[in-house]
Amino acid sequence: PGGDGRVPGRVGDRVFGAVTTPYLGEGGFGDYVLVSEQIGIAKIPDTLSMAEAGALGLAGAADIGSIDAINPQAGETILIVGATGGVGAIATQYATASGVRVIATAKPGTEAEFVKSQGAQIVVDPSGDLAAQVQALSPGGLDAILHLAGDASALPALLVKGGKIASTLGFGPDKDPSAIAIMASTDEVTLNRLAADVVANRIHVPITRTYELSEVADAIKSFP
């Protein structure tokens, strides 16, 4: 119950979201967790699986913030740096759905095929000369960049005048006027928007493997 005696939802409701504490320490994985009733959780629609909902909350909220910040328009060209992760995959789907040309970073092979399956039209290898590859593909410049991985210092030079960078890694206006630092907001409105988009098949949650709670150590070891 909340401080006023209200109980958000009903006992037994399926909910999803994110733990909004500043850090995770002992107890980061467990059968039970405490979250604020003001932010962090929303009900899971009946047609959304627990696995999908569990992978959607924090990553999806970062996507909503990033996509809303750059406001992609049909016909534009954007670069997604870090397209192979949970945030990058869904961001690629949202960007593609808006009608933009998506250039995504991924290593050749399995990673490149994965980002293409999420909607990226062009894939560039981040281990090579990223700036040269992008400039060859979009010599007039990029309309926007999503910075989800790596060093962002060379990215502003790839933008058209007035272009924007949305960064989930703290690259903000103190580093460059084009940059917007994104903090994922897992409020109920955002979470409901994400769930509705999955239910309506506007986006999907790519899941390569699931783990039982007893397999947490294995799950962490499998991180790239």
N, C-alpha and C positions, 0 to 999 in steps of 0.2 A: 504493500500500500504506500501511497505517497504521503507527504506530511499532512495533507488535509483528509486522509482516510480513503482517498480514491484509489481504486485498483485499475491501472491501465490495461484494458483487455480482460480476458477471462483466463482462469487457470486451465492450462492445457492448450491454449492458443499457440500456433506455430508462428514464431517471430524471427526476424533477421535484422542485421544491422552491423554495428561495429562497436568495439570497446573504445571508449573515448578518453581513457586515462592517458596522461602524458607519456607513459612508458609501460611496458609489460615486463614483469619480473616473475617471482615465484607465484604460481597460480595463473599464469598466462594461458595454460591449457587445463581445462577441468570440466566436470559434468555440470557445474553451476557457475554463473557469473552475475555480478551486480552491475546494472547499468542505470543511468538516469532515465526517468520517465519523460523528461523534456527532449532528449536527443539520443539518438543511437539505435532505436528499434522501430520496426513497423511490422504489421501482420503480413504473413506470406500468403499470397493468393492460392486457392485450392489447386490450380493447375501448374504451380511452380514447385519444383522438387526442392528438398532440403539442401541437396548438394549445390544446385544452381543458386539458391538464395544465399547459402553460406559463402560462395565465392563472389557474390555480387556487391555486397554492402560497401566496403571501403573503396575497392577498386572502381566500382561504378560511380560512387560519389565523386571521386577524383576526375573521372571522365566527364561527368556533368559540368563540374566547375571549369574544366579545361576547354571543353567544346563551347560552353556559353561565353567564355572569355574571348575566344577568337571569332565567334559568330561566323562560321564558314558559309560562303554563298556559292551557289551553283556556278561552275565554270572556273572557280579559283583553283590554285595549286597550293597544297600544303605538304609539309614534311613532318612525319612522325618519327622522332628519334626515341627508340626503345619500344618498337611496335610488337615485340614478341612476348612481353609480359602481360599480366592480367589487365592492367590499365590500358596498355597499348593496343591489345586485341579489341577491346570494346570501343576504344576511341577510334580505331580504324573503321569499325562498323558504323558508328555515328557519323563520322566524316564522310564516308562513302555515300551514306543515305542522304546527305545534304547536297550531293551532286558535285562535289569537288573532285579534282584529280589528286589522289593520295600517293605520295612517294614515301615509302616506309623503309626503315633500316632493319636488316636481318642478315645473318650470315648465309652464304650459299648452301643449298641443300634443304634439309628438313625445316629449318627456321624460315627460309624464304618461301617455301611452299605453304607454311602455316599462315604467314601474314597475307599471302595472296588469297588464301581461303577465307580470310576475314574481310576481304574487299580491296586490298591495296592493288593499285594498277601497276605500280613500278616499285621494284625493290633495289636498294643500294646496300653495298657491303660496308658496315661501319668500321671494319678493320683496315679499309683502304683510305684513300684521300676523299673524305666525305664531301668537302666543299667542292672539289673539282668535279665529282660525279654529279652533284646536284646542279652546279652551274651549267654543265653540259646538257642536262635534261630540261632545265628551266632558266635559260640565259637572261630572261627579263627579270628574274627574281621570284621569290616565293611570297605568297600573300600572308601566310602564317606558318608557324612552327609549333608543334607540341614537343616540349623537352621533357622526356620521361626517363632518360638515362644519359650517363656520360657528362663530359665537359661541354658547357654551353658557350664558352667564350668566343668561338668562331661563328656562331649561328647568326647573330644580328647582321653580319655582312651579306647574308644570303637573302635578306628580305627586300621586297619592294619598299618604296617610301610609304610610310604609314602602316607597314606590316606589323604583326604582333607575334610575340613568343609567349606561350603559356607554359610555365614550368612548375612541375610538382616537386622540384628539388631545390627550391629556394632561390632560383635565379630571378630576381625581381628588378624593379626600377632603379634600385641603388646600384645595380650592375650595368643596366642599359635601359634607356627610356622606352624601348619597344617591349620590354619584358613585364610579365604579370606573374607574380608568385601565387600559386594555387594551394589552398588548404581545403582538403576534402571536407564537406559539410554533410554529415550523416543525419540530417534532420528528417522528420517523418515525411515531409512533402517530397524531398529528393528521393528517399527510399521508395515511396509509393510510385513515383514517376518511373524509376528504374524497373520495378516489378511489372508495372503496366506495359512498359516497352518490351519486356521479354514475353509476357503473355500474348501481346499483339504481334509477336514475331518481327518487331522492328529491330531488335538486337537479340543475340543469343549468347549464352555463357559457355565458352569453350572449357571443357573439363577433360583433362588427359588421364587423371587417375584420382581415386578417392582413397582415404586412409581411415582406419578405425582409430579411436582415441589412444588405444594401446600402441599404435604404430607412429606416434608423434615423432619419435627420434628418427625413424626412417624417412618420414615426410621432410624433416628439416635437412637431412643428408641429401635428399634428392633435388634440393634447390640448386639451380645452376650457379 
